[in-house]
């Protein structure tokens, strides 16, 4: 197993233990005045990521609902069921549960309740509040045994030097889970202590629905427990001459993963721990500087982009003004320069020099048009020649236009075609 990046903590009614990142376990006694207090923990430089709570400090109940799928189950339904079936005040408990579909077409499971007074105390304590995993030791222990043996319809007993966990697992659901402790000065290798403990464990399993004649029993026990009636016919026994302490067994469990089926984290929903960055602190400063540099660069880029847009808008306005001067009878539809190019037949591939030539010719035509207006019919401009056609009301006006253009251009404007119809003269002229 890989070394954990967080320290782990195990709490039971009489003591607390911490396993550090190197696997070292330190145990300290606990004296509490009431059940609403948390054990005092010395400040440590290591972050505690996993906390095992004692099963006996929690409310434990089973449930069954006529639901089609476990996802339809929520805390409000469970709270109402606890209030109706056992008179339990739902506002006093923070609920965590595991459910599975059963053979009757409903949903069954087990629910654990953490006293709200303890939850409030944990939220006020930085060591507890920062731990992302708040686990139930009995649940983790029994499910670890279950995964090792991969069996169904079975009872499981997992003993340590201070007592044992027991539960009955049937059709994907725990029908009950319980912790039985021996007296503080008792010994799990004492035959009388073990006889009494196993007798009580047998009665508890029967109450959960376990039948020794039909169902399997898997257990880790002391040698003194082997000869008791409960384990007389049990074939899957792990007998240990010297059982380890409860804390040691808890803290040697494989570290749970966030989304595995058998991980039951009391910190869920609104109380789920915030994700902690896995980036080492040594990188925080360079990353912050890189982010600041990126912000400055983006700001500079935005300013330059804004300036370019302003220049583009100014150029576009100039083009539109030239458009109106050159083609006063037409409206700018989408792109003024595109329309000018189309009108002048310059094409999309016109270079900047050609565009300048077009603008110059348009300015000349616009100046003449102001003094001698005519009805524009066609304007074609390329690098070598300008062709202009239109309609005026007399030959004198046509001559005035031709002379004015020749004067502005500095070259002779040639009238290539005229057509007299009534009082109107249609013309075509060109120059190069």
Secondary structure in CASP SS format (residue, H / E / C, confidence):
PFRMAT SS
TARGET T0000
AUTHOR 0000-0000-0000
METHOD secondary structure of the structure
MODEL  1
X C 1.00
X C 1.00
X C 1.00
X C 1.00
X C 1.00
X C 1.00
X E 1.00
X E 1.00
X E 1.00
X E 1.00
X E 1.00
X E 1.00
X C 1.00
X C 1.00
X E 1.00
X E 1.00
X E 1.00
X E 1.00
X E 1.00
X C 1.00
X C 1.00
X C 1.00
X C 1.00
X C 1.00
X E 1.00
X E 1.00
X E 1.00
X E 1.00
X E 1.00
X C 1.00
X C 1.00
X C 1.00
X C 1.00
X C 1.00
X C 1.00
X C 1.00
X C 1.00
X C 1.00
X C 1.00
X C 1.00
X C 1.00
X C 1.00
X C 1.00
X C 1.00
X C 1.00
X C 1.00
X C 1.00
X E 1.00
X E 1.00
X E 1.00
X E 1.00
X E 1.00
X E 1.00
X C 1.00
X H 1.00
X H 1.00
X H 1.00
X C 1.00
X E 1.00
X E 1.00
X E 1.00
X E 1.00
X E 1.00
X E 1.00
X E 1.00
X C 1.00
X C 1.00
X C 1.00
X C 1.00
X H 1.00
X H 1.00
X H 1.00
X C 1.00
X C 1.00
X H 1.00
X H 1.00
X H 1.00
X H 1.00
X H 1.00
X H 1.00
X H 1.00
X H 1.00
X H 1.00
X H 1.00
X H 1.00
X H 1.00
X C 1.00
X C 1.00
X C 1.00
X H 1.00
X H 1.00
X H 1.00
X E 1.00
X E 1.00
X E 1.00
X E 1.00
X E 1.00
X E 1.00
X E 1.00
X E 1.00
X E 1.00
X C 1.00
X C 1.00
X C 1.00
X C 1.00
X C 1.00
X E 1.00
X E 1.00
X E 1.00
X E 1.00
X E 1.00
X E 1.00
X E 1.00
X E 1.00
X E 1.00
X H 1.00
X H 1.00
X H 1.00
X H 1.00
X H 1.00
X H 1.00
X H 1.00
X H 1.00
X H 1.00
X C 1.00
X H 1.00
X H 1.00
X H 1.00
X H 1.00
X C 1.00
X C 1.00
X C 1.00
X E 1.00
X E 1.00
X E 1.00
X E 1.00
X H 1.00
X H 1.00
X H 1.00
X H 1.00
X H 1.00
X H 1.00
X H 1.00
X H 1.00
X H 1.00
X H 1.00
X H 1.00
X H 1.00
X H 1.00
X C 1.00
X C 1.00
X C 1.00
X C 1.00
X E 1.00
X E 1.00
X E 1.00
X E 1.00
X E 1.00
X E 1.00
X E 1.00
X C 1.00
X C 1.00
X E 1.00
X E 1.00
X E 1.00
X E 1.00
X E 1.00
X E 1.00
X E 1.00
X E 1.00
X C 1.00
X C 1.00
X E 1.00
X E 1.00
X E 1.00
X E 1.00
X E 1.00
X E 1.00
X E 1.00
X E 1.00
X E 1.00
X C 1.00
X C 1.00
X C 1.00
X C 1.00
X C 1.00
X C 1.00
X C 1.00
X C 1.00
X C 1.00
X H 1.00
X H 1.00
X H 1.00
X H 1.00
X H 1.00
X H 1.00
X H 1.00
X H 1.00
X H 1.00
X H 1.00
X H 1.00
X H 1.00
X H 1.00
X H 1.00
X H 1.00
X H 1.00
X H 1.00
X H 1.00
X C 1.00
X C 1.00
X C 1.00
X C 1.00
X C 1.00
X C 1.00
X C 1.00
X E 1.00
X E 1.00
X E 1.00
X E 1.00
X E 1.00
X E 1.00
X E 1.00
X H 1.00
X H 1.00
X H 1.00
X C 1.00
X C 1.00
X C 1.00
X H 1.00
X H 1.00
X H 1.00
X C 1.00
X C 1.00
X C 1.00
X C 1.00
X E 1.00
X E 1.00
X E 1.00
X E 1.00
X E 1.00
X C 1.00
X C 1.00
X C 1.00
X C 1.00
X C 1.00
X H 1.00
X H 1.00
X H 1.00
X H 1.00
X H 1.00
X H 1.00
X C 1.00
X C 1.00
X C 1.00
X C 1.00
X C 1.00
X C 1.00
X C 1.00
X C 1.00
X C 1.00
X C 1.00
X C 1.00
X C 1.00
X C 1.00
X C 1.00
X C 1.00
X C 1.00
X C 1.00
X H 1.00
X H 1.00
X H 1.00
X C 1.00
X C 1.00
X C 1.00
X C 1.00
X C 1.00
X C 1.00
X C 1.00
X C 1.00
X C 1.00
X H 1.00
X H 1.00
X H 1.00
X H 1.00
X H 1.00
X H 1.00
X H 1.00
X H 1.00
X H 1.00
X H 1.00
X H 1.00
X H 1.00
X H 1.00
X H 1.00
X H 1.00
X H 1.00
X H 1.00
X H 1.00
X H 1.00
X H 1.00
X H 1.00
X H 1.00
X H 1.00
X H 1.00
X H 1.00
X H 1.00
X H 1.00
X H 1.00
X H 1.00
X H 1.00
X H 1.00
X H 1.00
X H 1.00
X H 1.00
X H 1.00
X H 1.00
X H 1.00
X H 1.00
X H 1.00
X H 1.00
X H 1.00
X H 1.00
X H 1.00
X H 1.00
X H 1.00
X H 1.00
X C 1.00
X C 1.00
X C 1.00
X C 1.00
X C 1.00
X C 1.00
X C 1.00
X C 1.00
X C 1.00
X H 1.00
X H 1.00
X H 1.00
X H 1.00
X H 1.00
X H 1.00
X H 1.00
X H 1.00
X H 1.00
X C 1.00
X C 1.00
X C 1.00
X C 1.00
X C 1.00
X C 1.00
X C 1.00
X H 1.00
X H 1.00
X H 1.00
X H 1.00
X H 1.00
X H 1.00
X H 1.00
X H 1.00
X H 1.00
X H 1.00
X H 1.00
X H 1.00
X H 1.00
X H 1.00
X H 1.00
X H 1.00
X H 1.00
X H 1.00
X H 1.00
X H 1.00
X C 1.00
X C 1.00
X C 1.00
X E 1.00
X E 1.00
X E 1.00
X E 1.00
X E 1.00
X E 1.00
X E 1.00
X C 1.00
X C 1.00
X C 1.00
X C 1.00
X E 1.00
X E 1.00
X E 1.00
X E 1.00
X E 1.00
X E 1.00
X E 1.00
X C 1.00
X C 1.00
X H 1.00
X H 1.00
X H 1.00
X H 1.00
X H 1.00
X H 1.00
X H 1.00
X H 1.00
X H 1.00
X H 1.00
X H 1.00
X H 1.00
X H 1.00
X H 1.00
X H 1.00
X C 1.00
X C 1.00
X C 1.00
X C 1.00
X E 1.00
X E 1.00
X E 1.00
X E 1.00
X E 1.00
X E 1.00
X E 1.00
X E 1.00
X C 1.00
X C 1.00
X E 1.00
X E 1.00
X E 1.00
X E 1.00
X E 1.00
X E 1.00
X E 1.00
X E 1.00
X C 1.00
END
